[in-house]
């Protein structure tokens, strides 16, 4: 019988890993930097706008192709997954830096396209590693953790903008050098801390710690928006710029205050109770599994505890009934199965998992709920990506000369949506067992309103619509993560999650590259100019996107109705509990 691979869990709580994940998530937002150096690529290398646009597609493809990262999370240690991202970041952005600073090297265009795919793909490895690890470290607070981590990715654009403006003197070559060397150094420094820990239990201090982390991220977002606006209207000295950046760094390390406080004041407040059955060992890779002992399973059903990170409590000589329970969960070896069959305990092969249990990717792929969730996400995020990719051109078409504030507003409210979605959905799923997809339905309805306002082009509607769309885009992106984990489990969450986010590049290609680009060029040709002006440039696009969100609303209502019983089962006690397995 093959020996199980087991990873010892440290005695420390998982808050250190969450604090380190904040920095890795900031690094994982490197794809947002493309607008900051795309103009330099165009001017230095002599590209036309069509070539630059295709490079932008490479950026979108790279940052959303995370299927390999999802598979790797179940087969290799987390540090190895992060290391792949470090290498991709160094090689990809290093090639772009050489192309900009040494144009005599004369790299072929296709080499630069591949380099940008590799560079942007680093954030798929960074983001998947920390998201999967922290979702497993905090299995009872998936929505909150997802909102926090996705929120930091959303606000990373503002972090890079501050660094680019205040430290790097708006130099694209310096920015590319920072991405080549700075991001790998940060991730290497955080690599030791982002790892599986003993899963966190539930008590009042856990809630307080999450509120503190959320408050710190909100203050950071407000601070970044404020100094970006100040820098845009006021000339700042070098010394003041360094001070402002130093304050930003303090905000970024503030989540580390939780483990520091727990170390200095270990007896202050109620001690967090480990999850039932936690033996101090964590399954790694494919061996990661749910609790299997019947007595522990009963505790899970009663809502006392839930752990997807602990070693199954298998005794050396299990009884027939124990083997039957283990076989239900798919964690029994072939030898044990044959023995159980010999004793008459097992009459048939493992039953398919039910919603709320751990699915393999193949098992999830044939479920209607899987595709309903995918299409809900695609039909919501696709229109959001379209506006995000064309926001500068939308601003110019509406007569806004400087679109910096417009971009900042979208980034800020995108962050608010990502963070708020976790807190709001977590509260209602525990208190009312309301599926998280209900909030996806509400945001899709609001997106319809935003696109209609865009199309009608009322005075002042541009900024209001941008804010509404930013919040809704953030909600859609962050709510998909815990929903997928609750329906299909955490064991193969990495690959399931990364298949879901394929909706981003597909939406960008269909709605942005084909629809918005075609309509824009058509209206510009009517005006006899390469730059289109007026609300007609995007009016048809906005109306079509409103219809897309309407279709997404219908799909999401169907999904919500289907999974409502699942959420009643999972959160009946006010806390996540594994469903009772039926015996065969």
GUMIRO-585784 format. One record per residue (C-alpha): residue number from 1; residue in three letters; y, x negated, z negated. Coordinates in steps of 0.02 Angstrom, whole numbers, plus 50000, padded with zeros to 5 digits. Example, Ala and Ser with C-alpha at 12.3 -4.5 7.8 and 13.67 -1.06 7.14 Angstrom:
<pts>
 pos code    py    px    pz
   1  ala 49775 49385 49610
   2  ser 49947 49316 49643
</pts>
This chain:
<pts>
 pos code    py    px    pz
   1  unk 50000 50000 50000
   2  unk 50168 49921 50051
   3  unk 50278 49872 49909
   4  unk 50439 49970 49890
   5  unk 50598 49872 49910
   6  unk 50703 49899 49755
   7  unk 50881 49846 49716
   8  unk 50931 49823 49536
   9  unk 51084 49921 49486
  10  unk 51215 49840 49380
  11  unk 51262 49913 49213
  12  unk 51441 49933 49267
  13  unk 51505 50104 49324
  14  unk 51538 50134 49509
  15  unk 51728 50135 49488
  16  unk 51741 49950 49533
  17  unk 51659 49986 49699
  18  unk 51778 50132 49730
  19  unk 51929 50021 49695
  20  unk 51861 49889 49816
  21  unk 51824 50025 49944
  22  unk 52010 50068 49949
  23  unk 52047 49897 50022
  24  unk 51903 49906 50144
  25  unk 51963 50077 50201
  26  unk 52136 50007 50235
  27  unk 52051 49876 50343
  28  unk 51950 50015 50426
  29  unk 52111 50089 50493
  30  unk 52140 49941 50610
  31  unk 52123 50055 50762
  32  unk 52292 50134 50721
  33  unk 52376 49970 50768
  34  unk 52353 49989 50955
  35  unk 52527 50065 50985
  36  unk 52604 49915 50895
  37  unk 52539 49785 51018
  38  unk 52501 49886 51175
  39  unk 52676 49855 51246
  40  unk 52653 49668 51223
  41  unk 52487 49674 51316
  42  unk 52575 49767 51457
  43  unk 52722 49647 51471
  44  unk 52637 49479 51440
  45  unk 52481 49512 51544
  46  unk 52569 49614 51678
  47  unk 52468 49774 51657
  48  unk 52523 49942 51723
  49  unk 52522 50100 51619
  50  unk 52355 50156 51689
  51  unk 52273 49995 51630
  52  unk 52352 50010 51458
  53  unk 52290 50189 51445
  54  unk 52113 50134 51484
  55  unk 52127 50003 51347
  56  unk 52177 50144 51231
  57  unk 52017 50235 51277
  58  unk 51921 50075 51232
  59  unk 52006 50078 51062
  60  unk 51952 50260 51033
  61  unk 51774 50226 51089
  62  unk 51756 50072 50980
  63  unk 51816 50149 50818
  64  unk 51704 50303 50834
  65  unk 51541 50223 50892
  66  unk 51457 50205 50724
  67  unk 51277 50258 50756
  68  unk 51213 50080 50737
  69  unk 51311 50062 50575
  70  unk 51234 50223 50510
  71  unk 51059 50162 50548
  72  unk 51096 49991 50472
  73  unk 51149 50069 50306
  74  unk 50970 50128 50281
  75  unk 50888 49965 50332
  76  unk 50999 49824 50269
  77  unk 51103 49784 50114
  78  unk 51282 49848 50117
  79  unk 51352 49671 50119
  80  unk 51260 49640 50283
  81  unk 51338 49797 50359
  82  unk 51511 49739 50306
  83  unk 51476 49566 50374
  84  unk 51443 49638 50548
  85  unk 51614 49722 50539
  86  unk 51694 49557 50486
  87  unk 51619 49465 50635
  88  unk 51669 49604 50757
  89  unk 51847 49605 50689
  90  unk 51864 49416 50703
  91  unk 51792 49403 50879
  92  unk 51877 49557 50951
  93  unk 52054 49533 50887
  94  unk 52038 49345 50906
  95  unk 52010 49369 51093
  96  unk 52162 49483 51105
  97  unk 52268 49357 51009
  98  unk 52216 49219 51128
  99  unk 52257 49329 51278
 100  unk 52433 49364 51212
 101  unk 52475 49189 51149
 102  unk 52386 49091 51287
 103  unk 52410 49191 51448
 104  unk 52359 49036 51546
 105  unk 52180 49067 51490
 106  unk 52182 49214 51611
 107  unk 52047 49324 51535
 108  unk 51978 49456 51654
 109  unk 52030 49634 51616
 110  unk 51852 49690 51581
 111  unk 51834 49553 51450
 112  unk 51989 49619 51359
 113  unk 51921 49797 51370
 114  unk 51757 49743 51289
 115  unk 51852 49639 51160
 116  unk 51953 49792 51109
 117  unk 51795 49898 51095
 118  unk 51717 49764 50982
 119  unk 51876 49745 50879
 120  unk 51898 49932 50849
 121  unk 51712 49952 50816
 122  unk 51733 49845 50660
 123  unk 51810 49993 50570
 124  unk 51653 50096 50603
 125  unk 51552 49966 50507
 126  unk 51683 49951 50369
 127  unk 51705 50139 50348
 128  unk 51521 50185 50357
 129  unk 51471 50053 50229
 130  unk 51595 50107 50094
 131  unk 51581 50293 50129
 132  unk 51391 50298 50119
 133  unk 51389 50186 49965
 134  unk 51519 50284 49867
 135  unk 51448 50454 49916
 136  unk 51283 50396 49841
 137  unk 51369 50321 49689
 138  unk 51461 50486 49657
 139  unk 51334 50617 49718
 140  unk 51410 50754 49609
 141  unk 51588 50730 49676
 142  unk 51561 50710 49862
 143  unk 51712 50811 49919
 144  unk 51831 50718 49803
 145  unk 51765 50546 49851
 146  unk 51770 50588 50036
 147  unk 51950 50651 50021
 148  unk 52006 50493 49931
 149  unk 51923 50371 50050
 150  unk 51972 50463 50208
 151  unk 52147 50482 50138
 152  unk 52167 50294 50125
 153  unk 52110 50275 50305
 154  unk 52239 50404 50356
 155  unk 52380 50313 50269
 156  unk 52326 50140 50330
 157  unk 52436 50167 50484
 158  unk 52588 50167 50370
 159  unk 52525 50012 50279
 160  unk 52509 49917 50442
 161  unk 52680 49978 50499
 162  unk 52759 49910 50339
 163  unk 52670 49742 50359
 164  unk 52717 49734 50543
 165  unk 52900 49773 50511
 166  unk 52939 49691 50344
 167  unk 52826 49538 50346
 168  unk 52785 49497 50527
 169  unk 52955 49528 50604
 170  unk 52883 49657 50726
 171  unk 52787 49518 50816
 172  unk 52632 49581 50906
 173  unk 52555 49406 50913
 174  unk 52575 49385 50724
 175  unk 52499 49557 50698
 176  unk 52347 49513 50803
 177  unk 52328 49350 50706
 178  unk 52335 49450 50543
 179  unk 52201 49568 50608
 180  unk 52096 49418 50663
 181  unk 52103 49322 50498
 182  unk 52177 49434 50364
 183  unk 52060 49583 50377
 184  unk 51899 49478 50376
 185  unk 51961 49383 50223
 186  unk 51997 49546 50130
 187  unk 51827 49619 50173
 188  unk 51736 49459 50125
 189  unk 51825 49464 49957
 190  unk 51774 49646 49929
 191  unk 51595 49625 49991
 192  unk 51522 49584 49820
 193  unk 51598 49738 49737
 194  unk 51550 49870 49867
 195  unk 51368 49899 49824
 196  unk 51253 50032 49752
 197  unk 51278 50065 49566
 198  unk 51202 50181 49439
 199  unk 51258 50353 49502
 200  unk 51400 50428 49401
 201  unk 51367 50579 49291
 202  unk 51488 50718 49247
 203  unk 51609 50725 49102
 204  unk 51794 50752 49072
 205  unk 51837 50568 49096
 206  unk 51767 50569 49273
 207  unk 51886 50710 49319
 208  unk 52032 50615 49240
 209  unk 51988 50457 49335
 210  unk 51983 50549 49501
 211  unk 52151 50632 49464
 212  unk 52224 50460 49425
 213  unk 52158 50389 49590
 214  unk 52224 50537 49688
 215  unk 52394 50525 49604
 216  unk 52403 50338 49643
 217  unk 52365 50370 49827
 218  unk 52497 50508 49836
 219  unk 52628 50394 49760
 220  unk 52579 50259 49885
 221  unk 52598 50381 50030
 222  unk 52770 50440 49972
 223  unk 52824 50260 49943
 224  unk 52768 50204 50117
 225  unk 52855 50351 50201
 226  unk 53014 50314 50104
 227  unk 53026 50128 50142
 228  unk 52982 50159 50325
 229  unk 53130 50278 50340
 230  unk 53242 50157 50244
 231  unk 53194 50011 50356
 232  unk 53231 50118 50509
 233  unk 53410 50156 50455
 234  unk 53460 50009 50344
 235  unk 53454 49820 50370
 236  unk 53352 49737 50232
 237  unk 53354 49554 50176
 238  unk 53196 49449 50181
 239  unk 53186 49439 49991
 240  unk 53196 49628 49975
 241  unk 53062 49650 50109
 242  unk 52944 49538 50010
 243  unk 52978 49637 49851
 244  unk 52944 49802 49939
 245  unk 52780 49736 50008
 246  unk 52731 49671 49835
 247  unk 52759 49845 49762
 248  unk 52647 49915 49900
 249  unk 52510 49792 49849
 250  unk 52525 49849 49668
 251  unk 52497 50029 49724
 252  unk 52344 49974 49822
 253  unk 52263 49887 49673
 254  unk 52304 50029 49553
 255  unk 52128 50108 49566
 256  unk 52065 49949 49482
 257  unk 52152 50012 49325
 258  unk 52004 50129 49293
 259  unk 51869 49995 49268
 260  unk 51996 49886 49176
 261  unk 52032 50030 49055
 262  unk 51846 50064 49034
 263  unk 51818 49880 48993
 264  unk 51962 49863 48869
 265  unk 51934 50032 48786
 266  unk 51747 50067 48802
 267  unk 51744 50191 48657
 268  unk 51896 50289 48713
 269  unk 51842 50462 48771
 270  unk 51673 50531 48808
 271  unk 51549 50411 48882
 272  unk 51485 50457 49054
 273  unk 51307 50518 49051
 274  unk 51194 50438 49181
 275  unk 51102 50554 49295
 276  unk 50934 50613 49235
 277  unk 50791 50501 49282
 278  unk 50901 50351 49319
 279  unk 50795 50201 49281
 280  unk 50920 50067 49321
 281  unk 50845 50041 49493
 282  unk 50915 50095 49659
 283  unk 50814 50122 49815
 284  unk 50881 50023 49962
 285  unk 50872 50067 50145
 286  unk 50731 50177 50204
 287  unk 50660 50187 50028
 288  unk 50809 50284 49963
 289  unk 50745 50451 49901
 290  unk 50768 50602 49788
 291  unk 50694 50626 49617
 292  unk 50510 50670 49630
 293  unk 50446 50697 49455
 294  unk 50414 50883 49422
 295  unk 50502 50881 49253
 296  unk 50654 50796 49327
 297  unk 50652 50917 49473
 298  unk 50660 51061 49349
 299  unk 50813 50981 49267
 300  unk 50893 50966 49437
 301  unk 50866 51150 49475
 302  unk 50945 51195 49310
 303  unk 51099 51096 49361
 304  unk 51083 50969 49221
 305  unk 51086 50819 49337
 306  unk 51066 50763 49515
 307  unk 51027 50591 49582
 308  unk 50984 50533 49756
 309  unk 50986 50350 49707
 310  unk 50844 50331 49584
 311  unk 50667 50269 49597
 312  unk 50539 50411 49602
 313  unk 50447 50419 49437
 314  unk 50273 50389 49505
 315  unk 50137 50353 49379
 316  unk 49994 50231 49419
 317  unk 49864 50371 49415
 318  unk 49952 50530 49466
 319  unk 49868 50696 49443
 320  unk 49834 50812 49586
 321  unk 49979 50925 49541
 322  unk 50096 50776 49531
 323  unk 50040 50716 49701
 324  unk 50069 50888 49773
 325  unk 50248 50885 49708
 326  unk 50275 50711 49776
 327  unk 50204 50760 49943
 328  unk 50329 50904 49955
 329  unk 50468 50776 49947
 330  unk 50392 50661 50076
 331  unk 50387 50510 49956
 332  unk 50199 50486 49945
 333  unk 50110 50347 50038
 334  unk 49971 50376 50163
 335  unk 49841 50314 50039
 336  unk 49903 50432 49903
 337  unk 49905 50575 50027
 338  unk 49723 50544 50075
 339  unk 49675 50537 49892
 340  unk 49766 50699 49859
 341  unk 49682 50781 50007
 342  unk 49514 50722 49939
 343  unk 49553 50809 49775
 344  unk 49600 50968 49867
 345  unk 49782 50957 49812
 346  unk 49856 50946 49986
 347  unk 49803 51071 50116
 348  unk 49932 51036 50251
 349  unk 50058 50907 50306
 350  unk 50232 50890 50237
 351  unk 50338 51045 50263
 352  unk 50505 51029 50352
 353  unk 50653 51006 50234
 354  unk 50765 51152 50190
 355  unk 50954 51146 50196
 356  unk 51016 51047 50048
 357  unk 50869 50928 50051
 358  unk 50856 50760 50141
 359  unk 50837 50775 50330
 360  unk 50794 50638 50451
 361  unk 50911 50627 50600
 362  unk 50780 50705 50713
 363  unk 50751 50848 50592
 364  unk 50938 50881 50579
 365  unk 50961 50873 50767
 366  unk 50855 51028 50799
 367  unk 50946 51135 50670
 368  unk 51073 51266 50726
 369  unk 51184 51227 50576
 370  unk 51196 51045 50632
 371  unk 51266 51093 50802
 372  unk 51377 51229 50732
 373  unk 51455 51100 50617
 374  unk 51471 50976 50760
 375  unk 51559 51100 50875
 376  unk 51671 51160 50733
 377  unk 51724 50980 50703
 378  unk 51742 50942 50889
 379  unk 51845 51098 50925
 380  unk 51960 51059 50777
 381  unk 51980 50871 50787
 382  unk 51987 50862 50978
 383  unk 52154 50955 50990
 384  unk 52221 50854 50843
 385  unk 52177 50689 50928
 386  unk 52263 50751 51086
 387  unk 52428 50776 50996
 388  unk 52410 50613 50901
 389  unk 52380 50513 51060
 390  unk 52527 50595 51150
 391  unk 52648 50618 51006
 392  unk 52773 50491 51071
 393  unk 52777 50573 51244
 394  unk 52789 50746 51163
 395  unk 52940 50688 51064
 396  unk 53027 50619 51219
 397  unk 52989 50779 51316
 398  unk 53070 50880 51176
 399  unk 53225 50769 51180
 400  unk 53189 50658 51029
 401  unk 53247 50482 51068
 402  unk 53166 50395 50919
 403  unk 52993 50460 50880
 404  unk 52964 50344 50730
 405  unk 52999 50482 50604
 406  unk 52887 50601 50701
 407  unk 52743 50477 50691
 408  unk 52775 50448 50506
 409  unk 52773 50635 50471
 410  unk 52606 50658 50559
 411  unk 52531 50509 50466
 412  unk 52594 50568 50297
 413  unk 52536 50748 50315
 414  unk 52371 50688 50389
 415  unk 52347 50593 50226
 416  unk 52396 50747 50125
 417  unk 52267 50850 50218
 418  unk 52128 50723 50193
 419  unk 52161 50701 50008
 420  unk 52197 50885 49975
 421  unk 52041 50945 50065
 422  unk 51931 50850 49943
 423  unk 52017 50916 49787
 424  unk 52034 51097 49846
 425  unk 51860 51116 49919
 426  unk 51780 51031 49768
 427  unk 51866 51152 49649
 428  unk 51815 51310 49741
 429  unk 51640 51254 49784
 430  unk 51605 51228 49599
 431  unk 51697 51379 49530
 432  unk 51661 51508 49667
 433  unk 51521 51425 49770
 434  unk 51635 51443 49923
 435  unk 51573 51336 50070
 436  unk 51690 51198 50122
 437  unk 51686 51264 50300
 438  unk 51792 51412 50244
 439  unk 51939 51291 50230
 440  unk 51898 51223 50402
 441  unk 51914 51402 50465
 442  unk 52084 51422 50382
 443  unk 52150 51259 50455
 444  unk 52090 51309 50630
 445  unk 52191 51469 50615
 446  unk 52344 51369 50561
 447  unk 52317 51252 50709
 448  unk 52327 51402 50826
 449  unk 52496 51443 50749
 450  unk 52555 51263 50765
 451  unk 52508 51252 50950
 452  unk 52594 51418 50988
 453  unk 52751 51350 50903
 454  unk 52736 51191 51008
 455  unk 52722 51295 51167
 456  unk 52869 51410 51124
 457  unk 52978 51258 51083
 458  unk 53091 51344 50957
 459  unk 53233 51240 50886
 460  unk 53164 51131 50747
 461  unk 52986 51189 50779
 462  unk 52932 51015 50836
 463  unk 52941 50940 50661
 464  unk 52867 51093 50575
 465  unk 52723 51102 50699
 466  unk 52689 50916 50680
 467  unk 52678 50931 50491
 468  unk 52561 51082 50501
 469  unk 52450 50996 50629
 470  unk 52445 50835 50525
 471  unk 52382 50930 50372
 472  unk 52253 51028 50472
 473  unk 52189 50873 50562
 474  unk 52165 50788 50395
 475  unk 52072 50938 50325
 476  unk 51954 50946 50475
 477  unk 51915 50760 50469
 478  unk 51882 50750 50282
 479  unk 51788 50914 50256
 480  unk 51654 50875 50383
 481  unk 51594 50727 50278
 482  unk 51537 50814 50117
 483  unk 51478 50967 50213
 484  unk 51358 50862 50317
 485  unk 51293 50775 50161
 486  unk 51265 50939 50069
 487  unk 51172 51023 50212
 488  unk 51068 50874 50268
 489  unk 51060 50757 50118
 490  unk 51115 50579 50084
 491  unk 50959 50484 50134
 492  unk 51006 50475 50320
 493  unk 51188 50521 50296
 494  unk 51254 50366 50384
 495  unk 51183 50407 50555
 496  unk 51215 50595 50537
 497  unk 51397 50564 50492
 498  unk 51424 50444 50636
 499  unk 51348 50566 50759
 500  unk 51471 50698 50697
 501  unk 51622 50585 50725
 502  unk 51576 50567 50909
 503  unk 51680 50725 50924
 504  unk 51834 50613 50913
 505  unk 51814 50509 51072
 506  unk 51739 50656 51168
 507  unk 51888 50763 51118
 508  unk 52009 50624 51164
 509  unk 51929 50606 51336
 510  unk 51923 50792 51377
 511  unk 52082 50860 51298
 512  unk 52194 50707 51302
 513  unk 52138 50602 51449
 514  unk 52097 50744 51569
 515  unk 52194 50899 51514
 516  unk 52355 50832 51438
 517  unk 52369 50685 51558
 518  unk 52341 50793 51711
 519  unk 52467 50927 51659
 520  unk 52597 50795 51611
 521  unk 52583 50703 51778
 522  unk 52590 50869 51872
 523  unk 52752 50921 51787
 524  unk 52825 50745 51807
 525  unk 52788 50751 51994
 526  unk 52881 50918 52006
 527  unk 53031 50834 51925
 528  unk 53018 50685 52042
 529  unk 53006 50561 51898
 530  unk 52874 50459 51807
 531  unk 52940 50527 51641
 532  unk 52925 50713 51611
 533  unk 53062 50801 51512
 534  unk 53065 50977 51440
 535  unk 52940 51091 51352
 536  unk 52848 51127 51515
 537  unk 52772 50952 51508
 538  unk 52646 51007 51377
 539  unk 52662 51197 51369
 540  unk 52501 51235 51464
 541  unk 52411 51100 51363
 542  unk 52467 51178 51199
 543  unk 52411 51353 51252
 544  unk 52240 51289 51305
 545  unk 52222 51194 51140
 546  unk 52268 51353 51046
 547  unk 52125 51439 51136
 548  unk 52008 51295 51092
 549  unk 52053 51315 50908
 550  unk 52022 51502 50924
 551  unk 51846 51466 50989
 552  unk 51823 51342 50846
 553  unk 51873 51477 50722
 554  unk 51736 51593 50785
 555  unk 51605 51455 50776
 556  unk 51661 51407 50601
 557  unk 51653 51588 50539
 558  unk 51472 51598 50601
 559  unk 51430 51433 50515
 560  unk 51513 51485 50352
 561  unk 51416 51648 50348
 562  unk 51251 51558 50381
 563  unk 51272 51426 50245
 564  unk 51348 51534 50108
 565  unk 51175 51562 50028
 566  unk 51146 51374 50031
 567  unk 51304 51340 49931
 568  unk 51260 51477 49807
 569  unk 51095 51389 49780
 570  unk 51168 51213 49770
 571  unk 51314 51255 49655
 572  unk 51250 51404 49558
 573  unk 51270 51311 49394
 574  unk 51442 51242 49437
 575  unk 51372 51072 49481
 576  unk 51267 51004 49623
 577  unk 51080 51033 49599
 578  unk 50933 50998 49711
 579  unk 50844 51154 49775
 580  unk 50673 51195 49706
 581  unk 50536 51137 49824
 582  unk 50401 51260 49868
 583  unk 50221 51202 49847
 584  unk 50087 51219 49978
</pts>
